[in-house]
Amino acid sequence: MRILKLKRLYLPALSILAVVVLLLVLISISTYRNLKRQEKTVLTFVHQQGLAILHTLEAGARAGMIMNQWGKDSIGNLILETGKDENIAYVYLIDSQGIVVHHSNPSFGGMSSAWRPKLDDGNPVQSRVRKLADGTQVYDLAKRFSPGQTVVMTPGYRGMMGSGIGMSSPRHSDTVIVLGLKMTAFEAARRADIHHAVVMAAILVALGTGALFFIFVIQNYYLVDRTLEQTRDYTRQVVANMANGLLSIDPEGRIRSYNRLALELLGLKEAGIDGMDLKSVMDFQETGIDRTLSIRQPVFEREYLHRQKSGALMPMTLSVTPILDEKETCTGAVIVLRDLREIKKLEEKIRHSEKLAAIGELAAGVAHEIRNPLSSIKGFARFLAHSLSDRVQEKEYAEIMVKEVDRINRVVNDLLTFARPLEPELAPTDVLELAEHTLRLVETDARSRDIKIRSIIDPDLKRFFLDANQITQALLNLMLNALQEVDNGGSIDVGADVNESGTRLSIWVEDDGPGIPRDKKKKIFDPFFTTREKGTGLGLAIVHKIVENHRGEIWVESPLPGKTRGSRFVMSLPVESPGIDEKP
């Protein structure tokens, strides 16, 4: 995926590079064709110009002959004067043996010509292009030199070649004139064209390089911008998912940034939060925010009880640090809010545990001191009942004493059970069998009052590590408590289930009694708190202690969801399955 993205990023640069290469090839081909076309045009022009010069020389010689003014050196002078033109490299005349008869440079006269063109009626003109020793490019043009058809010579008159012999026929003339035209102007134009093509190619390369550089700059900008955007999104997600509330404000106290938890702790809604004056929500003087903004004094972990608009009090700690620029000027502040609700709950649990521990120690001492005298009192009461068998009223009093001593003894046993440490002895336990055993213990009492007790525990529920005796005692206390709350003809349900991860077991007892008043829910697990006249207030306290010893939790739901009455006590225990699916 990343390779595809990189290909997409470099595609424009590769496209521009391909276009530049294509244009360079096109310019090269076009320049080559233009040079060839120009060369052909120039050669044609030079050829025609050379022929025109040669014809002019013939015409000049012909005119001199007709006017009988032609002398021995006339043709030589004509060639010499013609060779003075700056565009003519040389002009010379050669005879049939290839000897230079006349030359525009007299020093070459009488020498043998290196180039002997073969001319005839079918090929009257020949040409070639060559370079001189100094590098000058010359266009050579050779043609038969025929200034006239018949020339009659008078005595004392020297003919065209200085022999004094007339030319009676055109066939006598095998003389060839060679004209060399300089191609300097053509070379200059050619160099100018090449230079122009090179300049155009350089401009094109520069433009292509600039375009590539621009593309790479744009791509780098895009990559940097995308990285910044990803970093910004990641930072925003980190801030949004922090375990603490986060706010930033400007020097005037207006909110500039925030996360969802901060709004939840302050009881605010996201709509219209940007630019809101935080002073309308929090007391800057009480929290110390005003000192942070004014003298840059930070605040660390200050406890603050915030009252939300709903009226609910939210316990939290507040930390405030100033935002400083490069000039050490305060440009705002960062506020971190930490929710203390769970900590307060834990503190309450600790205080409750400490309270229970103190009560337990006191109860253990009292119970120990009471148990011994109770045994003596119970023994004397039975002795009196036996001794007063003939006195009915006194015997009844003695029996009442025995019953009351038994009741006190049960309270003492409960005190000892509550006071002594209950370290659970974990073993694989069948929850269904444990529940059925407990149901059998209360079955008689329930049947006498026509109360239906149902077990809705899955028979396939696995076995778990529990202290069977303690959980049985806790479940029995919950069921006895439910029996005392349910009216005759009522119903009680006992159930158990496991969460999806299989790490917590919930055992619950549900009844259809009148329920528990809201103001008493927080006290029902306190020792010695009871709503019944003959209750000791230790049953639910013992259940709470057993659950705590199993590192679990217990809570009550009353009334039942969707109903106006009833109660459900739930014991949630962290357990591990021993891996035994089948019942032994």
Secondary structure by P-SEA (a helix, b strand, c coil): caaaaaaaaaaaaaaaaaaaaaaaaaaaaaaaaaaaaaaaaaaaaaaaaaaaaaaaaaaaaaaaaaacccccaaaaaaaaaaacccccccccccccccccccccccccccccccbbbbbccccccccccccccccbbbbbbbbccccccbbbbcccccccccccccccccccccbbbbbbbbaaaaaaaaaaaaaaaaaaaaaaaaaaaaaaaaaaaaaaaaaaaaaaaaaaaaaaaaaaaccbbbbbbccccccccccaaaaaaacccccccccccccccccccccaaaaaaaccccccbbbbbbbccccbbbbbbbbbbbbbccccccccbbbbbbbaaaaaaaaaaaaaaaaaaaaaaaaaaaaaaaaaaaaaaaaaaaaaaaaacccaaaaaaaaaaaaaaaaaaaaaaaaaaaccccccccccccaaaaaaaaaaaaaaaaaaabbbbbbcccccccccccaaaaaaaaaaaaaaaaaaacccccbbbbbccccccccbbbbbccccccccccccccccccccccccccccccaaaaaaaaaaaacbbbbbbcccccccbbbbbbbbbbcccccccccc
